[in-house]
Amino acid sequence: MRVSLALFAIAAAAAAQNRGSVSDLVAQVRGDLDRARGDSRTAKDIRKMQLTERLDDRTIEILESEGAGRDTVEELLRLRDRSSTMPRPTTPAIPEPPAPSPAAQVQIWNAAQDNAQSHNQSLPDFICTEMIRRYVAPKENAWKLQDTLSLKLTYFDRREEYKLLTVNNRPTSISYERQMWGTVTENEFGTMLAAIFALKSRTNRDWDHWTLLRSRPTHVYTFAIAQANSEYQVTSGADPREEVSVKVGQHGYVYIDDATRMVVRLTAIADDFPPDIDVRKVVLILDYDFTEVGGTRYLLPLHSETTLWAPPLQHRNETDFLKYRKFSADTTITYDGTVKK
């Protein structure tokens, strides 16, 4: 009995040591970054931590901007979800500047809308290379690399065409949209951004918080597009003859750089699916950065991640946009964009 009690006391003490505030968590991650412990070790350091306060997206975004890697961010997101019912910190772990006035919030959004529309109008026709790493998880976040795809993305007349070049470095002639099995993502370039600011989308938006993105002060707005006004389409089915397509609404976040009033990140979530499709949720994170095309710098997609939940499996596509160059008319242009599983 004494041994059992002693072991119980040790376990209880260990559990207590893993409990902490959001400030404790921030100090832990920043300390690991200062000591260059590495992403996987930092993730391991915080994996068993139990928060006594609610962790918010802003804190995670700033730690990511300061250097937290993918594994660490995934652990932080899990901590965020697990702490969602805890009280908010009485003192912010990372002080936040005052929110802009309501009038300024409207002006910032309108400036971003004008910049997005004029920027899209000014873009040249171009080609870039997409490198897509596709993962599947048989259980929550147990990701396994499925394959690696190389595509040519052609942006012509403000629309996108995808041509699959290689699968696992082997040349292929199959169609990306019609013949490629697994999760297929499209329209990550101009379509999503245009939809958010389109009048027909009747987008609801509100200023939400300040953050840092790539060390630059950034406004974060929530947005929502109702299903009735949405053009976002998801197609699912193992057999093309039995595919089911639905249009669904989206909600999420728009990140607007404070200095340039340009959109630098989108997080779009679709999670209101009808029962006749096996997809339950799709989350797209799309990052933009300035890239040179034909001697001129444009704000263009840099990286995207699309995660799709279709129980019992999860799917994730990680995409890097590379080698932007001017378009030369050496391919037939067709326009057909969906997300397929």
C-alpha positions as CSV (number, residue, x, y, z in Angstrom):
1,M,0.0,0.0,0.0
2,R,2.8,2.4,0.8
3,V,4.4,1.8,-2.5
4,S,1.1,2.4,-4.3
5,L,0.6,5.7,-2.4
6,A,4.1,6.8,-3.1
7,L,3.7,6.1,-6.9
8,F,0.4,7.9,-6.9
9,A,2.0,10.9,-5.2
10,I,4.8,11.0,-7.8
11,A,2.3,10.8,-10.6
12,A,0.2,13.6,-9.1
13,A,3.3,15.7,-8.7
14,A,4.3,15.1,-12.3
15,A,0.8,16.0,-13.5
16,A,0.9,19.2,-11.5
17,Q,4.3,20.1,-13.0
18,N,2.7,19.9,-16.5
19,R,-0.1,22.4,-15.6
20,G,0.6,26.0,-16.4
21,S,-0.7,29.3,-17.7
22,V,-0.6,30.6,-21.2
23,S,2.3,32.8,-20.0
24,D,4.1,29.7,-18.9
25,L,3.6,28.2,-22.3
26,V,4.9,31.2,-24.1
27,A,8.0,31.3,-21.9
28,Q,8.6,27.6,-22.6
29,V,8.3,28.0,-26.4
30,R,10.4,31.2,-26.5
31,G,13.0,29.6,-24.2
32,D,13.3,26.6,-26.5
33,L,13.6,29.0,-29.5
34,D,16.4,30.9,-27.8
35,R,18.2,27.7,-27.1
36,A,17.6,26.4,-30.6
37,R,16.3,23.1,-29.3
38,G,14.6,22.3,-32.6
39,D,11.0,22.0,-33.6
40,S,10.4,18.3,-32.7
41,R,12.0,18.8,-29.2
42,T,9.9,21.9,-28.6
43,A,6.8,20.1,-29.6
44,K,7.7,17.3,-27.2
45,D,8.3,19.8,-24.4
46,I,4.7,21.1,-24.6
47,R,2.9,17.9,-25.7
48,K,1.9,16.9,-22.2
49,M,1.2,20.4,-20.9
50,Q,-2.2,21.1,-19.4
51,L,-3.2,24.7,-19.6
52,T,-5.2,26.4,-16.8
53,E,-6.2,29.2,-19.2
54,R,-7.5,29.4,-22.7
55,L,-5.0,29.6,-25.5
56,D,-6.0,31.8,-28.5
57,D,-5.1,31.9,-32.2
58,R,-3.2,35.2,-31.8
59,T,-0.7,33.8,-29.3
60,I,-0.1,30.8,-31.7
61,E,0.3,33.1,-34.7
62,I,2.9,35.3,-32.9
63,L,4.9,32.3,-31.7
64,E,4.8,31.0,-35.3
65,S,6.1,34.4,-36.5
66,E,8.9,34.2,-33.9
67,G,10.1,30.9,-35.3
68,A,7.9,28.1,-33.9
69,G,7.9,25.2,-36.4
70,R,5.2,23.0,-37.9
71,D,5.3,20.3,-35.1
72,T,5.2,23.0,-32.4
73,V,2.4,24.8,-34.1
74,E,0.4,21.6,-34.3
75,E,0.9,20.9,-30.6
76,L,-0.2,24.5,-29.9
77,L,-3.3,24.1,-31.9
78,R,-4.2,20.9,-30.0
79,L,-3.6,22.8,-26.7
80,R,-5.9,25.6,-28.0
81,D,-8.7,23.1,-28.6
82,R,-8.2,21.3,-25.3
83,S,-8.2,24.6,-23.4
84,S,-11.2,26.1,-25.2
85,T,-13.4,25.8,-22.1
86,M,-10.9,27.3,-19.7
87,P,-11.1,30.9,-18.6
88,R,-9.3,33.6,-20.5
89,P,-6.0,34.8,-19.1
90,T,-6.5,37.7,-16.7
91,T,-3.3,39.3,-18.2
92,P,-2.4,38.7,-21.8
93,A,0.7,36.6,-22.3
94,I,1.7,38.8,-25.2
95,P,0.4,42.4,-24.9
96,E,-1.8,43.5,-27.8
97,P,-2.0,47.1,-29.2
98,P,-5.3,48.8,-28.9
99,A,-7.9,47.9,-31.6
100,P,-8.4,50.4,-34.4
101,S,-11.5,52.6,-34.1
102,P,-14.7,51.2,-35.8
103,A,-14.2,53.7,-38.6
104,A,-10.6,52.7,-39.1
105,Q,-11.6,49.0,-39.2
106,V,-13.9,49.7,-42.1
107,Q,-11.3,51.8,-43.9
108,I,-8.7,49.0,-43.5
109,W,-11.0,46.4,-45.0
110,N,-12.1,48.6,-47.9
111,A,-8.4,49.4,-48.7
112,A,-7.6,45.7,-48.7
113,Q,-10.6,45.1,-51.0
114,D,-9.5,47.8,-53.4
115,N,-5.9,46.5,-53.4
116,A,-7.0,42.9,-54.0
117,Q,-9.2,43.9,-56.9
118,S,-6.7,46.2,-58.5
119,H,-3.9,43.8,-57.9
120,N,-5.8,40.9,-59.6
121,Q,-6.5,43.2,-62.5
122,S,-2.8,44.1,-62.9
123,L,-1.5,40.5,-62.8
124,P,0.2,39.3,-66.0
125,D,-0.5,35.9,-67.5
126,F,2.1,33.5,-66.0
127,I,3.1,30.0,-65.2
128,C,4.4,28.5,-62.0
129,T,5.3,25.1,-60.6
130,E,3.2,23.6,-57.8
131,M,4.9,21.0,-55.6
132,I,2.2,19.1,-53.6
133,R,2.9,16.7,-50.8
134,R,-0.2,14.6,-50.0
135,Y,-0.7,13.1,-46.6
136,V,-3.3,10.7,-45.2
137,A,-4.0,10.0,-41.5
138,P,-6.0,6.9,-40.5
139,K,-6.5,8.5,-37.1
140,E,-6.3,12.0,-35.7
141,N,-3.0,13.7,-36.9
142,A,-1.2,10.4,-37.5
143,W,0.1,11.7,-40.9
144,K,1.8,9.5,-43.5
145,L,3.2,10.8,-46.7
146,Q,1.1,9.4,-49.6
147,D,2.8,10.9,-52.6
148,T,4.4,14.0,-54.1
149,L,3.0,15.7,-57.2
150,S,4.5,18.2,-59.5
151,L,2.1,20.4,-61.6
152,K,2.2,23.3,-64.0
153,L,-0.2,26.0,-63.0
154,T,-1.1,28.4,-65.8
155,Y,-2.8,31.7,-64.9
156,F,-4.4,33.0,-68.1
157,D,-7.1,35.6,-68.5
158,R,-7.4,35.6,-64.7
159,R,-8.2,31.9,-64.6
160,E,-6.2,28.8,-63.6
161,E,-5.4,25.6,-65.4
162,Y,-3.5,22.6,-63.8
163,K,-1.4,20.1,-65.7
164,L,0.0,17.2,-63.8
165,L,3.7,16.6,-64.7
166,T,5.1,14.0,-62.3
167,V,3.9,11.7,-59.5
168,N,6.8,10.8,-57.1
169,N,9.2,12.2,-59.7
170,R,7.9,10.0,-62.5
171,P,6.4,11.6,-65.6
172,T,2.7,11.1,-66.1
173,S,0.1,12.0,-68.7
174,I,-3.0,11.5,-66.5
175,S,-5.4,14.4,-65.8
176,Y,-5.0,16.1,-62.5
177,E,-8.7,17.1,-62.3
178,R,-10.4,13.9,-63.8
179,Q,-8.1,10.9,-63.2
180,M,-6.0,11.7,-60.2
181,W,-7.2,9.7,-57.2
182,G,-7.0,11.0,-53.6
183,T,-7.5,14.6,-52.5
184,V,-7.2,17.1,-55.4
185,T,-7.1,20.9,-54.5
186,E,-7.6,23.7,-57.0
187,N,-8.4,27.4,-57.2
188,E,-6.0,28.2,-54.4
189,F,-4.6,31.1,-56.4
190,G,-6.9,33.9,-57.3
191,T,-10.4,32.5,-56.9
192,M,-10.5,32.3,-53.1
193,L,-9.4,35.9,-52.5
194,A,-11.7,37.2,-55.2
195,A,-14.6,35.4,-53.7
196,I,-14.2,36.9,-50.3
197,F,-14.3,40.5,-51.7
198,A,-16.9,39.8,-54.4
199,L,-20.2,41.8,-53.9
200,K,-22.3,38.7,-54.7
201,S,-20.7,36.8,-51.8
202,R,-22.3,39.2,-49.3
203,T,-19.3,38.5,-47.0
204,N,-19.8,39.3,-43.4
205,R,-16.6,40.5,-41.7
206,D,-15.4,41.9,-38.4
207,W,-12.0,43.1,-37.1
208,D,-10.8,40.4,-34.7
209,H,-7.3,41.0,-33.4
210,W,-3.7,42.2,-34.1
211,T,-1.0,39.6,-34.8
212,L,2.4,39.4,-36.3
213,L,2.9,37.6,-39.6
214,R,6.5,37.1,-40.8
215,S,7.3,39.7,-38.1
216,R,5.0,42.4,-39.6
217,P,2.0,43.9,-37.7
218,T,-1.1,42.5,-39.3
219,H,-4.9,43.0,-38.9
220,V,-7.0,39.8,-38.6
221,Y,-10.6,39.9,-39.7
222,T,-13.2,37.2,-39.4
223,F,-15.2,36.5,-42.5
224,A,-18.2,34.4,-43.4
225,I,-19.9,33.6,-46.7
226,A,-23.3,31.9,-46.5
227,Q,-23.9,28.7,-48.6
228,A,-26.5,30.6,-50.7
229,N,-23.9,33.1,-51.8
230,S,-20.9,30.8,-52.1
231,E,-19.1,29.5,-55.2
232,Y,-16.9,27.1,-53.2
233,Q,-17.4,23.5,-54.5
234,V,-16.4,20.2,-53.0
235,T,-16.6,16.9,-55.0
236,S,-16.3,13.5,-53.4
237,G,-16.5,9.9,-54.6
238,A,-14.2,7.0,-55.2
239,D,-15.7,6.4,-58.7
240,P,-16.1,9.4,-61.0
241,R,-19.4,8.0,-62.1
242,E,-20.7,8.3,-58.5
243,E,-19.2,11.6,-57.5
244,V,-21.3,14.0,-55.4
245,S,-20.7,17.8,-55.7
246,V,-21.9,20.4,-53.3
247,K,-21.5,24.1,-52.8
248,V,-20.9,25.1,-49.2
249,G,-20.3,28.3,-47.3
250,Q,-17.0,29.3,-45.8
251,H,-15.8,31.2,-42.8
252,G,-12.4,32.0,-41.3
253,Y,-9.8,34.8,-41.2
254,V,-8.4,37.4,-43.5
255,Y,-4.9,38.7,-42.6
256,I,-4.2,42.3,-43.8
257,D,-0.7,43.7,-43.6
258,D,-0.9,47.0,-41.6
259,A,1.7,48.8,-43.8
260,T,0.5,47.8,-47.3
261,R,-3.2,47.0,-46.7
262,M,-2.6,43.8,-48.7
263,V,-4.0,40.4,-47.9
264,V,-1.1,38.2,-46.8
265,R,-2.9,35.1,-45.5
266,L,-6.3,33.5,-45.7
267,T,-7.7,30.8,-43.5
268,A,-11.0,29.4,-44.9
269,I,-13.1,26.8,-43.2
270,A,-16.0,24.8,-44.7
271,D,-17.8,22.6,-42.1
272,D,-21.5,22.6,-42.9
273,F,-21.9,19.7,-45.3
274,P,-25.1,17.8,-46.2
275,P,-25.3,14.1,-45.2
276,D,-25.1,12.8,-48.8
277,I,-21.4,13.6,-49.0
278,D,-18.8,11.9,-46.8
279,V,-16.7,15.1,-46.3
280,R,-17.3,16.8,-42.9
281,K,-14.8,19.6,-42.9
282,V,-12.2,21.4,-45.2
283,V,-9.7,23.9,-43.9
284,L,-7.5,26.0,-46.3
285,I,-4.6,28.1,-45.1
286,L,-3.1,30.2,-47.9
287,D,0.0,32.4,-47.5
288,Y,1.0,35.2,-49.9
289,D,4.3,37.0,-50.4
290,F,5.9,39.3,-53.0
291,T,7.4,37.4,-55.9
292,E,9.1,38.7,-59.1
293,V,7.4,37.9,-62.5
294,G,9.0,39.3,-65.6
295,G,10.9,41.9,-63.7
296,T,8.0,43.2,-61.6
297,R,7.1,42.2,-58.0
298,Y,3.6,40.9,-57.3
299,L,1.8,39.5,-54.3
300,L,1.4,35.9,-55.1
301,P,0.7,32.5,-53.3
302,L,3.7,31.3,-51.4
303,H,2.4,28.2,-49.6
304,S,-1.0,26.5,-48.9
305,E,-2.2,23.7,-46.7
306,T,-5.6,22.1,-47.2
307,T,-6.9,19.6,-44.6
308,L,-10.0,17.5,-45.4
309,W,-11.9,15.4,-42.9
310,A,-13.7,12.4,-44.5
311,P,-14.2,9.9,-41.6
312,P,-12.5,7.7,-40.9
313,L,-9.6,9.3,-42.7
314,Q,-8.0,12.8,-42.7
315,H,-6.3,14.1,-45.8
316,R,-3.8,17.0,-46.1
317,N,-2.2,18.6,-49.1
318,E,0.8,20.9,-48.6
319,T,1.6,23.0,-51.6
320,D,4.5,25.2,-52.5
321,F,4.3,27.6,-55.4
322,L,7.6,27.9,-57.2
323,K,9.4,29.2,-60.3
324,Y,6.9,32.0,-61.3
325,R,7.5,33.1,-64.9
326,K,5.6,34.8,-67.7
327,F,3.1,32.7,-69.6
328,S,3.9,31.4,-73.1
329,A,1.0,29.9,-75.0
330,D,2.2,26.3,-75.3
331,T,-0.9,24.6,-73.9
332,T,-4.6,24.5,-74.3
333,I,-6.5,26.5,-71.7
334,T,-9.6,25.0,-70.1
335,Y,-11.4,26.2,-67.0
336,D,-12.6,23.7,-64.5
337,G,-12.0,24.0,-60.8
338,T,-13.1,21.9,-57.9
339,V,-11.8,20.3,-54.8
340,K,-12.0,16.5,-55.1
341,K,-11.4,13.6,-52.8
